[in-house]
Amino acid sequence: MSIDIRDATPADLPTILSIYNDAVANTTAIWNDSQVDLANRQAWFELRQQQGYPILVAVDGAGQVLGYASFGDWRPFDGFRHSVENSIYVRDGQRGQGLGSKLLQPLLERARACGKHVVVAAIESGNASSIRLHQRHGFSITGQMPQVGLKFGRWLDLTFMQLILAPGAMPPQE
Ligand SMILES: CC(C)(COP(=O)(O)OP(=O)(O)OC[C@H]1O[C@@H](n2cnc3c(N)ncnc32)[C@H](O)[C@@H]1OP(=O)(O)O)[C@@H](O)C(=O)NCCC(=O)NCCS
């Protein structure tokens, strides 16, 4: 299957919305209980544009969006401005075929191009495929937080992973 990775456009948002809402309804990847509407994804798209942060989509030969990936600020305090948190979603039925990897690699390149130093991944501890995916791209587990979440009637543990994009790089003198 030939897969193109490109920047998302507003025309991709209905499919991104359906992938997102499926993850809300059926997975512990997103710790929300409520589905969102198209206006919510449009606002998110505009925020990413204002921030200069990418939303990448994986598209098959027929032009169908099979997954997407992005990053946003990790914590809203000045001192965290060189760290971002990524998110990556592959459509149900398309997982386990390398699409996550195809999205993550260029996403990390975009984080470098944005001048970021660290990419954080906050992953539900039972999400073995996401942990594996991030490990394959050089992320290490840096934190474990038992029972900080609740979904589907059970406590959820959070695993923090991170990648330092340029180990040893001196802090920028801003
Ligand atoms: C997590 C997710 C993005 C990964 O994307 P993907 O396209 O399935 O990932 P890939 O096929 O590129 O790689 C998955 C890796 O996990 C491995 N894997 C899959 N299921 C696994 C399991 N149950 N246990 C351990 N490893 C597993 C695969 O073998 C592969 O590793 P490999 O490259 O060493 O063979 C995708 O499964 C997804 O969208 N899940 C739902 C949403 C989600 O969890 N998003 C991440 C939130 S942190």
The ligand as a MOL file (V3000), in Angstrom:
LIG
                    3D

  0  0  0     0  0            999 V3000
M  V30 BEGIN CTAB
M  V30 COUNTS 48 50 0 0 0
M  V30 BEGIN ATOM
M  V30 1 C -0.7660 3.4140 18.9450 0
M  V30 2 C -0.9030 3.5260 17.4430 0
M  V30 3 C -0.8230 5.0050 17.0240 0
M  V30 4 C 0.2480 2.7740 16.7850 0
M  V30 5 O 0.1240 2.8790 15.3830 0
M  V30 6 P 0.3180 1.5810 14.4700 0
M  V30 7 O 0.1880 1.9600 13.0670 0
M  V30 8 O -0.6010 0.5300 14.9820 0
M  V30 9 O 1.8230 1.2920 14.8660 0
M  V30 10 P 2.9460 0.5070 14.0600 0
M  V30 11 O 2.3300 -0.5760 13.2370 0
M  V30 12 O 3.7730 1.5220 13.3250 0
M  V30 13 O 3.8250 -0.0700 15.2510 0
M  V30 14 C 3.2220 -0.7080 16.3430 0
M  V30 15 C 4.2790 -1.4870 17.0750 0
M  V30 16 O 3.6560 -2.0220 18.2260 0
M  V30 17 C 3.7350 -3.4350 18.1830 0
M  V30 18 N 2.5500 -3.9580 18.8220 0
M  V30 19 C 1.3030 -3.9850 18.3700 0
M  V30 20 N 0.4860 -4.5360 19.2780 0
M  V30 21 C 1.2900 -4.8520 20.3430 0
M  V30 22 C 1.0690 -5.4590 21.6110 0
M  V30 23 N -0.1550 -5.8400 21.9700 0
M  V30 24 N 2.1230 -5.6180 22.4310 0
M  V30 25 C 3.3610 -5.2000 22.0940 0
M  V30 26 N 3.6280 -4.6250 20.9020 0
M  V30 27 C 2.6020 -4.4620 20.0460 0
M  V30 28 C 3.8490 -3.7790 16.7170 0
M  V30 29 O 4.4070 -5.0460 16.5010 0
M  V30 30 C 4.7830 -2.6590 16.2800 0
M  V30 31 O 6.0900 -2.9080 16.7230 0
M  V30 32 P 7.2440 -3.3620 15.6990 0
M  V30 33 O 7.4100 -2.1920 14.7550 0
M  V30 34 O 8.4220 -3.5630 16.5690 0
M  V30 35 O 6.7530 -4.5860 15.0160 0
M  V30 36 C -2.2300 2.8980 16.9210 0
M  V30 37 O -2.2910 1.5610 17.3350 0
M  V30 38 C -3.4630 3.6490 17.3640 0
M  V30 39 O -3.8800 4.6100 16.7200 0
M  V30 40 N -4.0650 3.1970 18.4920 0
M  V30 41 C -5.2400 3.8600 19.0340 0
M  V30 42 C -4.9520 5.2860 19.4650 0
M  V30 43 C -3.7230 5.3570 20.3550 0
M  V30 44 O -3.5240 4.5240 21.2270 0
M  V30 45 N -2.9190 6.4060 20.1220 0
M  V30 46 C -1.7180 6.6330 20.9140 0
M  V30 47 C -2.0460 7.4070 22.1440 0
M  V30 48 S -0.6150 7.5670 23.1910 0
M  V30 END ATOM
M  V30 BEGIN BOND
M  V30 1 1 1 2
M  V30 2 1 2 3
M  V30 3 1 2 4
M  V30 4 1 2 36
M  V30 5 1 4 5
M  V30 6 1 5 6
M  V30 7 2 6 7
M  V30 8 1 6 8
M  V30 9 1 6 9
M  V30 10 1 9 10
M  V30 11 2 10 11
M  V30 12 1 10 12
M  V30 13 1 10 13
M  V30 14 1 13 14
M  V30 15 1 14 15
M  V30 16 1 15 16
M  V30 17 1 15 30
M  V30 18 1 16 17
M  V30 19 1 17 18
M  V30 20 1 17 28
M  V30 21 1 18 19
M  V30 22 1 18 27
M  V30 23 2 19 20
M  V30 24 1 20 21
M  V30 25 1 21 22
M  V30 26 2 21 27
M  V30 27 1 22 23
M  V30 28 2 22 24
M  V30 29 1 24 25
M  V30 30 2 25 26
M  V30 31 1 26 27
M  V30 32 1 28 29
M  V30 33 1 28 30
M  V30 34 1 30 31
M  V30 35 1 31 32
M  V30 36 2 32 33
M  V30 37 1 32 34
M  V30 38 1 32 35
M  V30 39 1 36 37
M  V30 40 1 36 38
M  V30 41 2 38 39
M  V30 42 1 38 40
M  V30 43 1 40 41
M  V30 44 1 41 42
M  V30 45 1 42 43
M  V30 46 2 43 44
M  V30 47 1 43 45
M  V30 48 1 45 46
M  V30 49 1 46 47
M  V30 50 1 47 48
M  V30 END BOND
M  V30 END CTAB
M  END
